[in-house]
């Protein structure tokens, strides 16, 4: 128990608060009522008028702790940004590999310290660019990647041993990882020097984003294989980015975002440990991806609480003994769902405040959204402004000088405790009702997200949730005179030509034999699918061909509708 206040002091403080309510507060309320009877966070957690030491009197001191020490509430590392600022990782992706490569080099020249790659919808869904389902979408909302040749163009002239690379992709993630490995091997690089991550978190797709190829079982097996392969061959690489961002963007509450993400994490850890790999052999390289929404203090508390919860889960549930296995590290992105077309310039302000809460919450890398992303892929000017936002926070505000500067705030600590309590309540419910996969199949997670999204939409519609420029401070005569990123109409033609050339030039006999091996490995659930996939892409096999072969074996997934 926190010994800062003994029972006598607590009683005295309670009396002082009661006296304040009867006198100063009551007198002031007669003159001016509060704006509403009850205040809530964006995530619907009630908020008191003020907080005192009494609100955290029952908090064990060890639960707050010190930065870099279990349970890591105050940050995963002891010196945090005093030693090095977070990785500034602006996401980029459009057109062909060559097109996105130019944007990468532009961002690096502007001071970006890590790369993050967005893929087009066909790549995300496992289709090659010349598949009928890809028509009209090639390179439109991300970069098109079909083969190793595309990966070579994407990272041409970029030193992969000295820059961290993130790839945002899920159902076909292991194939993109295989291409990345094949590219590194072709360049003669040391795999143990590669850093970055491939997202690979397939369970959140079934919950929220709906980008999947196969049924849940084989999809989770692929994630397991990515984790075990990287643990054995890529010591600095994060084989998964367990992601709450897309759960939030689908409409969830901040609490659901982090609790559902931890529920998914538990499945992956269980699956890997079933192979016999000790938790401390792979858990240090697990990484996370969260959003920073608009409720400033709630977001800070959310990040602190999820670190604490993860540490306790890894230690108490899985028996981790290495502190690095209990240290949650996360990438953060500001909230795309909060960006507006009306008065789009004020998106800069939204993004800056969300970025600041991510930093005060202790993120390890950060993407700040472009002010024009409500219209299209961001322009170079918008990306420069977004990157400058991070640089101003890092270099001019001095918030990086102190580790966890909001630690000890009565409100932040009380909200952190409330988040921890509610997260474990959700995880206990999931355990008691058959686990994460069963509840995904029953649509429970999907319904929770949909219900909160619906309530949020109603609040925006009736004005209870203000959105500047949309339902308050509206400019009726506003004109959207804005230059947007253009889509190059030659993209599909250029991309398809390369894909077909790669197929025509490969050794078809060897490819046929490799396809047979792929199916044999896929049938043997105890065998890792990564090595044969690396061989396939090294020999000119495209992503879509691999996915289609496995669909023939595993089938596809059809979601049960939830109302």
Protein Blocks (a to p, Z undefined) as FASTA:
>chain_A
ZZkbcfklmmmmmmmmmmmmmmmmmmmmmmoccfbfbdcdfkopacdfbdcfklmmmpcf
klnmpghiaehlnojbfnlmmmoccdddddddehjfklmmmmmmmmmmnopabdcddddf
klmnopafkbfklgopgokloccdfbfklmmmmmgoiafklcccddddfklmmmmmmmmm
mmmmmnopafklpgcddfklmklmmmmnopafbdfklmmmmmmmmmmmmmmmmmkbcfbd
cdfklmmmnopafklmmmmmmmmmmmmmmmmmmnopafklmmmmgccdddddfblmlmmm
mmmmmmmmmmmmmmmmnopabfklmmccddddddfklpcfbhpllmmmmmmmmmmmmmmn
opabdcdddfklmmmccdfklmmmmmmmmmmmmmmnommmpghklgoiaklmmmmmmmmm
mmmmmmmmmmmnopjklmmmnommmmmmmmmmmmmmmmmmnopaccehklgoiafkbccd
dddddddfklmmmmmmmmmmmmmmmcfklmmmmmmmmmmmmmmmmbcfklmmmmmmmnop
afklmmmmmmmmnopadddddZZ
